């Protein structure tokens, strides 16, 4: 596999991960529209790193929009 193919494959993987992250952000309720916007902008505007940060930190923060909110 050539270097060009590796770069293209890596770019495709991160593009797909970005699309999945943006779709997930759109479906979830983060408690405020501002927090949702911050996650969306981070994923969309910071290539590679934004997606990784979202899947490591933000993925578990939001709740599905139709799920009941937890009360402690």
PyMOL commands that set and color helices and strands:
alter all, ss='L'
color gray80, all
select helices_A, chain A and resi 3-27+33-45+49-58
alter helices_A, ss='H'
color red, helices_A
select strands_A, chain A and resi 28-29+63-64
alter strands_A, ss='S'
color yellow, strands_A
deselect
rebuild
show_as cartoon
